[in-house]
């Protein structure tokens, strides 16, 4: 059997979860938060009950993120967490147990250097990247080195994405399509808009890879609804808040999938 490319591992893990009658679970954590020295331990615990794990690279101006992830990023930066530190930690740790995706704004990736980033990420077991402030039309310079290592760039669509643009984003994405469930920033607590099911159905009509819904996912009832219209769900701010409170992330994630 041909070995899967790293970005193919992402979609395969989500597809397998969905085929089993479950939903692909993609939790997000900010690297090194809330306890820098327990980063790998926390990551392994979360990976053991997840299908893919999204690791946030702390950044000083996270424009797409709400107050919870802003707070986590600031604290992690103050404690010396950087992109290089994250990749060093992952490389030293070895296999984590689930495909890993790095979520980073463009600046840290640019400063690191794209060729070196791709090589170091592959060695560290990273399978793909989410870069919310990098438009598709300007992504070739980063996409080339990543794809040379088998790594994928995951594209984001929103409820306001025009159909032609959505089709192109779905064609260019690797691993899964990140379907943002609402306009605005992460961490919303007011519930998902009623238009979300129809919107996700539109995304799936364009996509040949899994579709994962993110932003505002906090409760098992939301996961049950989203499962009917998406292949996976992304849970970020709610999980970060559980970690801040010292709660067991495994219990929280298992409860979401019940």
C-alpha positions, 0 to 999 in steps of 0.5 A, spaced: 500 500 500 502 506 498 504 511 504 499 517 504 502 524 504 502 528 510 496 532 508 492 526 505 493 523 513 488 529 515 483 528 510 483 520 511 482 521 519 476 525 518 473 521 513 474 515 517 471 518 523 465 520 519 464 513 515 464 510 522 458 514 524 461 519 528 464 526 526 471 528 525 473 532 531 479 537 530 480 541 537 485 547 537 490 549 542 495 555 543 502 552 543 505 552 550 498 555 553 496 555 559 503 551 561 509 551 557 512 545 560 506 541 559 505 542 551 507 535 549 503 532 555 497 536 553 497 535 546 498 527 547 492 527 551 488 531 546 490 527 540 488 521 543 481 523 543 481 527 537 482 525 529 486 531 527 489 537 532 490 544 530 496 547 534 496 555 534 502 559 533 502 565 538 502 571 534 501 578 537 496 581 533 491 575 531 486 578 527 481 572 526 481 570 533 477 573 539 479 575 546 480 567 549 485 566 543 488 573 544 489 572 551 492 565 550 497 568 544 499 573 549 501 569 555 505 564 550 509 569 547 511 572 554 513 565 556 517 564 550 513 560 545 515 561 538 514 557 531 521 554 532 520 552 539 514 549 537 517 545 531 523 543 536 518 540 541 514 536 536 520 533 533 523 531 539 517 528 541 516 524 535 509 521 533 503 524 537 497 520 535 493 524 530 495 528 524 497 535 526 495 542 523 499 548 524 495 555 524 499 561 524 498 568 521 503 569 515 508 573 519 512 568 523 512 563 517 515 569 513 520 570 518 522 563 519 523 562 511 518 558 507 523 552 505 526 551 512 519 552 514 517 546 510 523 542 511 522 543 519 515 542 519 515 535 515 521 533 520 516 535 526 510 531 523 506 537 521 501 535 516 498 542 514 497 549 515 492 554 516 494 561 514 488 566 515 491 572 513 494 569 506 489 570 500 489 564 495 491 569 490 498 570 494 499 563 496 504 560 491 510 562 494 508 558 501 504 553 497 510 550 493 515 549 498 510 546 503 507 541 497 514 539 495 514 536 502 507 533 502 504 538 506 497 541 505 495 548 505 487 548 508 483 554 505 477 557 509 471 559 506 465 563 509 458 564 509 459 570 504 464 567 499 461 567 492 460 561 489 466 561 484 471 563 489 468 557 493 469 552 488 476 555 487 478 555 494 475 548 495 479 545 489 486 548 492 485 546 499 488 540 502 486 536 508 479 539 509 476 545 507 475 550 513 468 552 513 467 558 518 460 558 520 459 566 521 462 572 520 467 575 525 472 572 530 473 566 534 470 565 540 462 567 539 458 564 545 451 566 542 450 560 538 450 558 531 446 562 525 440 558 523 443 559 516 449 554 517 446 548 515 444 550 508 451 554 508 455 548 509 451 544 504 453 549 499 460 548 501 460 540 501 457 541 494 463 544 491 468 540 495 471 533 494 475 533 500 472 533 508 468 539 510 470 542 517 465 547 521 469 552 525 467 558 529 462 558 535 462 551 536 461 549 544 456 544 545 454 537 544 448 539 541 451 544 536 456 538 534 450 533 533 447 538 528 453 540 524 454 532 524 448 532 519 452 537 514 459 537 515 464 531 516 468 535 522 468 540 527 473 545 529 473 546 537 477 552 539 476 557 544 471 553 548 477 548 549 482 553 551 477 556 556 477 548 559 484 548 559 485 555 563 480 552 568 484 546 569 479 541 567 480 535 563 480 536 556 479 529 554 472 529 558 470 535 555 472 533 548 468 526 549 462 530 551 462 534 545 462 527 541 456 523 545 
